[in-house]
Amino acid sequence: MAVQINIREQAIRQKGAGLHHTLGSGFALILFLAVFLVSAASCTTPLQWGTIPPSADDLDVQAWLSDISLLKNEIIKHPKLASDEVARQAFIQEIEALQHTMETADNLIGSPADTAIPGIQRSLAAVGDGHTRINASPSEIFPVAMRFFLDSCYAYEGADAPMEHWDLRIAAINQPQTEYLGLIVTRIGSFTTQEAIQQIAPYLSIESAVSKETEPYLYAHAVRSEIMESFMNPYLMRHLGMADEKGLALTVLREGAEEKLSVPLVSRQDNHWVRVLDSIPSIPFTRSHPEAHWWYDYIPEHSSSIYLRYDDCDQAAWPLLQEVLALLPDKGSQQTSLDHLIVDLRFNSGGNSMPGYRFAQALAKKQVSAEQGGVIILISGTTFSSAMQNAADIIKACGGKDQSTGTAILIGEPLIEPLRHYGEVKRFSLPASGLIIGRSSRLWTYDTSTGLFPPRKVLEPSAEHLVWPDFDDYQNGIDTVFEHALELIP
């Protein structure tokens, strides 16, 4: 099982493997020198997710054209583009359109960076691979985080909740503008929210398996999951005319009347977030350790059940996962102390898949994996990359096969990444701008690996266990998804 590196992480953790202690000292030294020389010669040390250098704003058109040409040559090496001619032509069309726009510089609005960076983003999105994207964040942002919540007046049946029935609300904002927390956003710039979504969608790196043409419902869900950081991106917002020198232009709904709001740029380091969640009456159980990347505890009022929160796929989590496993009775055991395990992967965007894979293998030997509903997995649109693989690993451990999840139950939202996907990201830097780019280097056939073949190619809860975010619960500190899981535990 190879390690899959998730490009959404703000930093990548690289852990070198030490030489096995049984190697002779002379052989070990030779091996060390060989590895060192190869690494030094080929620059194999991976880049980390970074920040767009402020100097990128000062680059002229020719510098950007040089970077774009190098980008084109590198992305063409993507394995998908070698086998998918439609994706190849889509990428070439976008990157050559960007080159033409830059060459006819009279049409540029703002600095060259305001055209080049969004153009690069759109070109990478054309590949149709969720991992291939810019791996650098703006040094200045519009400090407003917006989330979608299903319109409380809309009663949906089954899985399909049309985009027009979703409210975009301010979930966090810079401290001076906290009066706008929780308000519905009706316009971004001169666009209605729906128009703005349509304008931004082509710039989002979304898997082609959930395209608008083949899976419109999943595509809309993927857009809602991917778009949130776009609103903070000054390059993209200025490029699309949704922001100007004053800031990001929003129209919000306050007590039934529309009100204009301008969110000015701030340095990422100087931003002071205030969240809707900062004012909730009491901390819900699932948020009781906000600084921990992974933790577990017995569930209050359900003493025979354990909740495992796993937000980051990291080798350092393995000792804690072992602790959880040690508490679970083996198959055939007479112990009845623990009969349910809830694994929360909703906030995990990936990393090192190995700890979760090993956990799932060991879980297959535990009694909870044999009991219907003994293992409950919480997922969302941000369960991505290695976290998605680990969800599949756990389902397989619970007897899942083909379109069945076995004894395991999925609760929450559909995933937006198919089991068969490109990954194993390689990063490189564009020399003039310093922009860091990540592209996939291999195809993961995780459907074949696990024997799971869900109807729409992605893992998703059945209709009765599909739970969309509810704003009233959210602002009152009620974890709707977790509460639904508790209803299944006697």
Disulfide bonds with the S-S distance in Angstrom:
none
